[in-house]
Amino acid sequence: MRLVSPHISPGSVARAASAEEEVEEEQRLVESHPSPGLKAALASIPADGTCRILDLGPSVAGNLEFVSPLASRVQIVDLLGGDTLTGKTAFPGHRERVGVLRALADEHAGSFHLVLAWDIFNYLPIEQAQAVVGELARLCRPAGRLLAIVVETDTMPASPNRYRIIDEENLAYELLTTDLRGGSHLPPAAVERLLAGFSIEHSFVLRHGVREYLAVRRELGS
């Protein structure tokens, strides 16, 4: 699992990600979809460049370039790890996964305005997902937002997608494998229970079989 702070050396991170993206480019399937959740999430952050963003996916050069003007800090924690080019994802264990976030929360509790969780909750057992959400609640500022993409179809890719921000309203989904597994089985009521410490602010049903959730961090004690 990698912990990257692009604000320290954005050029080197962007160049490394760009080189990686050129490998086996033709073997990856890419779909583009509107993302009203992303649009709402970006509308919620401060406009003065002081925003702090936590990205739980792999480092993607285009995403860093897009969010850098908006944020004073972008923290990347590739939560599911694995080989993001071949799709042969080897998810780390529960203790390691939550431990990285716990260490980050110990240092930066209440710091982040926005968490980009992407589709990670589709791939975590519920107990592990709950532990992750608990640390994310610690990391978010009051009224901080969390964006999550949840599959509502019977099947889904065997490995998490890689998400590239096209603009403030559209995402490219890079499907890293054509293999399928069973769907996430996370109906809205289950997602609401999972996101303890957050309140669902927006829920967008999209035509390609996913639902985007934008949740807001509750005030402590509420």
Residue, then its C-alpha position, 0 to 999 in steps of 0.5 A: m500500500r502506497l502513501v503519496s503526498p503529491h503536494i511535496s513533489p507533484g511533477s515527479v508523481a505526475r511523470a511517474a503516473s504518466a509513464e505507467e499509463e502508457v503501459e498496455e494502454e490498448q489492453r484497458l477498456v475505458e468508458s466515460h460517464p457523467s458524474p453528478g456526484l463529482k460535480a456536487a463534491l467539487a461544488s462543496i469545497p472551499a474556492d480559495g485553494t485551501c481544500r485538502i483532498l484524500d484520494l483512496g485510489p491509485s495515483v493518476a496523473g490526470n487527477l493530480e493535475f485536475v485537483s492541484p489548483l483546487a487544493s493545498r494538499v492531496q493525500i493519496v492512499d491506494l487503499l486496495g493496492g495490487d497491480t493496477l495495470t493488469g487487474k490482478t489485484a491482491f488486496p492487503g489485509h484488514r489490519e494493514r488497510v485500516g492501519v494506514l488510515r489510522a496512522l494518517a488520522d492520528e496525524h491529520a484528524g479533522s483535516f480533509h474537506l473531501v474524500l474520494a472513495w471511488d468504488i472501494f466499498n464494493y470490494l470490502p467485507i462489511e466489517q472492514a468497510q465499517a472500520v475504514v469508514g470509522e477512520l475516514a470520519r476521524l479524518c474529515r472536517p465537520a461538513g467534510r464530504l465523502l464521494a463513493i460509487v456503489v454497484e447496483t447490478d448483479t455482477m461487477p468487475a473482478s477488480p476495482n476500476r481506475y477512475r480518471i477525472i475528465d472534467e468537473e462533471n465526467l469520469a472515465y472508468e478504466l476497466l482493468t479486467t473483463d473478469l466478473r464477480g458478484g455485485s456488492h449487494l449494498p442497497p441504499a439502506a445498507v450504504e446509509r448504515l455503513l456510512a456511520g458518522f456521515s449523512i447522505e447528502h445526495s444519491f444519484v442513480l446512473r444509467h450504467g448500473v451504479r449509484e453515486y453517494l455524496a455524504v457529509r461528515r456529521e458534527l460530533g455528537s449529532 
